[in-house]
Amino acid sequence: MKVTFPHMGLLALVAKPALEGFGLDVIVPPPISKRTLNLGAMHAPESACLPLKVNLGNYMEAAAMGADTIIMVGGVGPCRIGYYAQVQKEILSDLGYRMNMVVLEPPDAHFREVWDRIRSMAKKPWRDCIGGLILGWHKSCAADRLEALVHRVRPRELQPGRADRIWQEAIAAIDEATNRWQVVSVEKHYRQLLQDISVDTTRPVVRVAVVGEIYTVLEPVVNLHLEQQLGRIGAEVVRTMCISQWINDHLLGGLMRVNSTKQATKAAKPYINYFIGGHGRETVGETVRSAQNGVDGVIQVAPLTCMPEIVAQSVLPVVTRDWGIPTMTIYVDEQTGEAGVTTRLEAFVDMLYRRREGRPS
């Protein structure tokens, strides 16, 4: 059995060591590219949201490398991720692919529900399995902490691009680490390199929170490297959503003591007091929390036709009215062009600078 999984930001850093700890032969799909998107869009329903299409492309490219089993997460509520597996399995079958689909549904009550599902595929003793999970968890936490530092350095660095180069080296080093202590050492080394970057401490920088549907927020190829673009035009990205948080909330049932969506859910209550699917409620809550924390503006990112985010977008003008924080929504699909996104980001950031200085937008 050769297993694969879809890309989503830094998910591979976690999934690879975790699955290898179970004794499984892991095939990591090639990095997401235009070819990946074209493959998925060619065979998926036109009205399907972008993550489904990109994931389908991941599976087809992994199948060409020998993968025969797909591991993916499920979902509940109005979000369409709940039937991704069924739709993708039918498409792959129609195309002649014979691949098994293992779906990890969010636990209703306890992490053991997910554990039992994965454990049924294990080929190693349970202690080795747990060791792989722990290594993957530490890798995700280290990467998330370093990425947060990159967001702070990027708009202030005197040599544009240096933080990004160090960040790419850090990802590769974390990926190659084989135990927890190596991960700690790698994080310490690259944290120091990032802190040593020459920065302009007098440069005015606006802070922009990025919220929205998790896949389009975390996957830079899909959001057209939105966070890098913001950094290069003088905006510090503030993002609470990350891989470690997502794993803890959706697979571990909040078992670990890390940032959680609970605070956002609480902050959203005056506007949305119930689950609307996906991360729609969290989008509203994080916008409120951003205003409370002095963030200059909020950018919502979502796949075109994403129902939970459409609901959230309809509420954001009310949040802006109540809290005085500007918001902008960017929907992405396979037709979205980088030039158009860049123009909108530049205009939004310029407006935030003018607003801070008290000048007309």
Buried (B, 14 or more C-beta within 10 A) or exposed (E): EBBBBBBBBBBBBBBBBBBBBBBBBBBBBBEBEEEBBEBBBEBBEEEBBBBBBBBBBBBBBBBEEEBBBBBBBBBEBBBBBBEBBEBBBEBBEEEEBEBEBBBBBBBEEEBEBBBEBBEEBBEBEEEBBBBBBBBBBBBBBBBBEBBBBBBBBBBBBEEEEBBBEBBEBBBEBBBEBEEBEBBEEBBEEBBEBBEEBEBEEEEEBBBBBBBBBBBBBBBBBBBBBBBBBBBBBBBBBBBBBBBBBBBBBBBBBBEBEBBBBEBBBEBBEEBBEEBBBBBBBBBBBBBBBBBEEEBBBBBBBBBBBBBBBBBBBEBBEEBBEEBEBBBBBBBBBBEBEEEEBBEBBBEBBBBBBEBEEEEEE
